[in-house]
Amino acid sequence: MDPPTTSWSIHTRPEITTKYEILNHIGSGSYADVYRGRSISDGTTVALKEVHDHQSASREIDALKILRGSENIIFMHEFFWREDEDAVIVLEFLRTDLAAVIRGAGNEGIDSGEVKGLMMQMVSGIHACHRNRIVHRDLKPENFLISDDGVVKLADFGQARILMESRFDASNHESSSQHPHDAFPLSDNLNQTEFENQEEEEKMSHDEYFRVLDELKIKSHTYDTDDKDTNTHEGNNSCLATCTSSDDDDDAWKNSLPYEGDEEGGNEEHGFLTSSVGTRWFRAPELLYGSTNYGLEVDLWSLGCVFAELLTLKPLFPGTGDIDQISRIISVLGNLDEEAWNGCSKLPDYGTISFTKVENPIGLEACMPNCLHDEVSLVKKLVCYDPARRVTAMELLHDKYFSEEPLPVSVSQLRVPPIARNEQD
């Protein structure tokens, strides 16, 4: 096995090699390499993600520690991190992802019950993030992994941010980021930082939900100063999360392109989030217009784009650049103005990006020609200009779309596409 060009240090670290047999290198990107490994103690197959960027490693570890135990979130067994070495995150090994399901659907498409079953699990994973005040910021089909038994799990938290929650200590966050541990095995009794009362959360109204988010965004600016842009990939990094795409797999690069990034850091020294996150095809309009004052709503837009792609087997807004991305959105949804979204004129780049007025936008129906009315309506609840109008993950879980025939199929009934490539056990 030839070593990858980016890193070979994982093979020289006894704290790792005494616990895991490194089988093969299965993917690489600009900030990480992923290896398939096997636990020496019990033979479990794992993915070892060696992250070369300090900030991405810190974000992923922090998010996965909080989300530990959530069924639809990828499971982190442990991580290794020394001052003089890259972080190595030990994850459960999952062979395929939603992008593979879409690619393998063929002309027949995907059964409606299966689509709903996949969607419900995706929403459950995002709900776990959002109820813990974690914004993922890079939702796309490649980051929804699927286990052999049909469980959908959200992965790749390298761009995730914790906005703020009652038990989150900013000083502890800073300390853990600056002083990594040699190794951190995760105990089973790690508590998730969820709402204090889940029943009260379920009763929260849509308006109250977004009022709380607005407060969190204001609070987060008091400490959120380390958010430099890390999404400078020159292609799709799905292999870093899924461990399913080989580093010479051309198909893995066709489904989405990275944004045309700003300089690293942006406004982060002033305590604001960066707008240069997410993969372009799934980026919310507020990000495309340079917003640094956003929250969980950007994930909801991305989710709507993923839903549309799952239903039509084609990307909803396949822009070739940021300007083209905005143009495609406007051609479908209509002009972005105060009538469509009260307050949009305050977006940082609103005055510098202008388009000819669209008199007759084609609408989402034209982009989803073979879809049922209820399917288009579901996407419309997410893909809308005003972030406050996007239906929340909590509301989606109770949406009538999922309680009407055909009902979502159970996990055991989901058909997981076979993976023949690079399977050398």
N, C-alpha and C positions, 0 to 999 in steps of 0.2 A: 504494500500500500504506500503510494507516494504521499509525502506530507503536503498539506495545503500551503499555499504561498503566504497566507496571512499570519498564521501562528502554528507553532508546534510545541508550545510550552506545556500543554496539558499532559503530554506523555512523559514529562520530566518531573512531575509533581507527585511525590510519594503519598501525600495525604489523599490523593485521588486514585492513583494506580493501585494502592493497597485495598481499595474498596470496590473499584470498578475496572473491568476489562474493557479497554477501548477497542471496539470492533472495526469501525470504519468512519471516515469523514463523509458526511452526507449533505452538507450545504455550507455556503459561505456568503457573506455580504460585506458591506463596508465597515460594519461595526461588530460582527460576530461570526464565529464558526460553530457549526453544530456537528456532533459526533454521535453515532449510535454506540451504546455501551451495554454492558451486562453487569449486574450486581454480583460480586463474587460470593456473597453470603447466601443469596437465595435464587440467583439466576434470573432475576427480573430484568427485562429489557428496558433501558432508559435512554433518554436523550440528554446529552451533556452540552450545554450551550455556553461556549466561552465568549464572553462579552468584552470587547476591547475598549469600549467607551464607559468611563466611570459613571457618568450621569445616567446613561441607559440602564446600566446594571443596577444602580441604586433604585431607579424607578420601578424596574421589573420586580426586584426582590421585595421592596416595600409593598407594592400592590398585591403580590401573590401571598405574602405573609398575612395581610389583612383578609384576603379572600379565601384563605385555606379552609377547606370543608365545603365550599360551594360546588354543587354537583356539576354545573355547566361552566366551570372555570378549570383550566389546565392545572394539574396538581404538581406542586414543587416539593420534591422529596427533601432536598437540602441544598446548600450552596457553600462554595469555598471561595474565600477572598482574603488575600494578603496584600500588604502595602505595596509590594514589589511585583505583584502578579495581577493578571486580569481575573475578573470574577468568573467562576464556573458555576452555572445553575443546573442542578440535576432535576429534570422534568420527566413526567411520564411520557412514554413513547407512543405517539399516535400516527397511524400510517397514512391517513388521508384527510381531506378537508372539503369544505363546501364547494370550492372551485373545481375540484375533481368531480363532484357530483354533477355540477352544472355542465362541465365539459363532456361527461359521459352520458348525459341524458338523451342525446340523439334527437331525431325528429319527433319521437313519441312524447317528449317532455317528461315531466315528473308528475306522478299521481297527486291529485289535490290533497288527499289525506296525508300523504308523505310530506308535501310542501308545508302543510299546517303543522305537522309534527316537528319538522326541522325549525320552523319559525318559532314555535312555542319554546323550544329549548334555547334558541338564540336570544329571545327576549328574556328568558329566565337568567341567562348569564349576564346580560346587560343590566337587568334589574339588580342582580347581586352587586355589581359595580356601583350603580347609581345610589343604592340605598346606603352604601358605604362612602358616598361622596367621591368616588373615583371616576374620572372621565378618561376613557380609553384613548381616544383621539386618533385611532387608526383602524376603524372597523372596515373590513372588506372580506370577500369570500375566503381568501387564503388564510385569514386569521380565525376562522371558525373551523376547528378541527373536529374530526369524527372518529370515535373509538371503534374497534372491531364489533362491539355489540350495539352500536348505533347511538351512543351518547355524544351530543354536540358540546364542544368545550371551547370557550373563548381563550385565545392565547396572544402572545407577543405584546407584552405590556411595557415595552421600552420607551414608549411615548406617553404612558399614562401619568396622570397627576392626581394627587389627593387634594381636593379643593379645601376642605376643612371639615372637621367633625368634632363632636363633643369631647372625645378622648384623645384627639390628636395633639401631640405636643411638638411645636415647631422646633424647640431646642433639641429634643430627642431626635427628630428627623435630621437635623443638621449634623448632629453628632454621629449618627449611624452612617451617614453618607460620607463623612470625612475619615472615619476610623473603621474600616472594614475588618471583619474577623477572619481568622485562619480558616475556620469551617463553622457552619451554623446548621446542625441538624435540627429539623423542625419537630417539636413535640406535638403530640396529638391534642393537647389541651390548650393550644393557642386560641385565644378568643378573637372572634371577628368583631370589628368596630362597626356595628349596625345601629340603627335607631334603637333607642332604649325600649321602645314598646312597638313591636311589629304590628299589633292590631291597630294602634293609632295611626301608624304609617299608612295602612291600607285604606283608612277612612279619609286621608288627606285629600282635599279638593285640588283640582288642576291649578287654580289661581294661587292657592296656598303653597303648593309644591314649588311653583316658580318664584313666589315671594321669598321662600326659604333659600332657593338657589341664588337669587340676587344678593341676599345677605352674605351667603358663603363666598361669592365672588369678591365682594368688597373686603371681607375678612382675609381672604387668601392673599390679597395684595400686600398684607402686612409682613409676610415672610416669604412669598413665592418669588424669590429673586434669582434662582439658579436655573431658570428654564431656557437654556440656550437651545437652538435648533439642532436636533440630531437626525432629522429625516433627510439626510443628504445622499441617500442611496441612489445609485445609478441604475436601479432596476428594482424589480419586485423582490422583497426579502422574505417571501413567505416560507422558504425552506428553513429559515432560522426559527420559525415557530412550529411549523408542521412536521419537519423532518421527513417530508414525503417527496420533495422535489430535488432532483440531482442538480449539481451546479452547472451542468451543461444542458439542462432541460429548457429548450427554447419556449415551449408552451407556457411555462411558468412566468414568462416575462411579457406575455401578450395581453394579459387580462387587465393590467393597470400600470400606470406610469407614476413616478414620483412627482411631487410638486416642483415648480421652478423656485428654488428656495431663496430666502433672504440671507443676509449675512448672519452668521451665528450670533446668538445673543439677542439681536433686535432690541426691543424695549425691555428686556428682562432685567437689566440693571436697575430699572425703575419699579420693579415689582409686578410687572404685568406678564400674562401668558403670551406665548408667541403665536402668531397666526400661521406660521410655516410648519404645520403639522398635518399628518394624514396623507393618504394617497389621493392624488388629484381628482380622480373620477368620483370619489366619495366625499369630497370636502364640501362643507356647508358654505353657503354664500357669504356669511359673515367672515369666514376665514379667508375666502378669496378676495374680499374687500379689506383685508388687513386688520380685522378686529383683534384686540388683545383683552377684551372684556367679555368673555363668553364662558359658558359652563357646560353642563351635561347635554344641552340641546344639540351640540355639534354631533354627538354620537347618534342622536335620534334621526337627523338628516341622513347620516351615513347608513343607518339601519334601513331607512326607506329605500335607498339606492340598492342595497343588497337584496332586499325583498323583491324589488322590481326585476333584478337580474335573475333571481331564482325563479320567478314566475315566467319570464320571457326568454331566459337563457341567453340574454344579450345585455351588455352594460347599458345603463340608462343614459348617462352623460359621458361618453368616451372622448373627452377633450384632448386635444393635442398640445395644449399649453394653457396657462392660467386664463388668458384673455379668451381663448376659444372655449374654455370650460364655462366661463360666465356667459358667453354668447349662446352656447347650447342650452343653458338653463333658461335664459330669458326667452329664447325661441319657443320653449315649451310652456313655461309658467307665465310669461308676459313680462312687462316692464317692472323693474325694481324701483318703486317710487314710494312716496309717503302713503299713498292710498293702499298699496299692497302690504307695506310694513311701516307703521308709524315709528319713525326714529332712524330709518335706514340711512338718511342723509347725513347722519353723524358718524357713519363708518369712516375710518381713516382715509381710505382710497376712493370714497364715493365720488368726490369731485374731480378726480383725475382719470376715472374710467367711465367712458360714456359710449352709448350705442344708439344707432338710429332707432327711433320709437317703433316698437312692434305693434302693428294694428290688430293682427289676428294670430295670437299664439296658438300653436297646434294642440296644446293640452296633453296631459298625461295619457289620455285615452288613445291618442295616436301613437304613443310610444309603447303601448301595451294592447295591441289590436286584438289579440286572441284571448284576452283575459276577461274574466267575469266582472260585473259591476262592483261586487263586494271586494274583489281583489284590487281593483283600481282605487276604490275608496280607501282601502287600508293604506296603500302607498301615499295617497293624498294627505292622510293624517300626519304623515312624517315629512314628506317632501313639500314643504311650504316655506315661504320666505320668512315670516315672523317666527322667531324661535319660540316665543311664548305660546304659539298656537299648535306646536307639535305635540302630539299625544305622547305621554310619558310611558316608560317601560311598565310601570305599575298599572297604568290604564290599559295598556295593550294586553296584559295578562287576563283582563276581564272583558276584553272586546268581544262583542257578539259573533264576530267572524269566526272565532275559535270554538264557539258553542253550537254552531249550526252545521247541518250536514253539507258535505262529508266531514265527519269529525276528525281531529288530528289522530294519526295512527300512533300506537304506543312505540316506545323505544325499540322493543324487540321486533317490531314489524318493519322498521326502517331498513331499506336495502343499502348496504354499505358497498360502494364500488370496489372491486378487487384491485389490488396494486401488484402489478407484475414487475415493475421496474425496480432495479437495484435491491431485490429481495434475496440476500445471500446469508441466510442464518447459519 
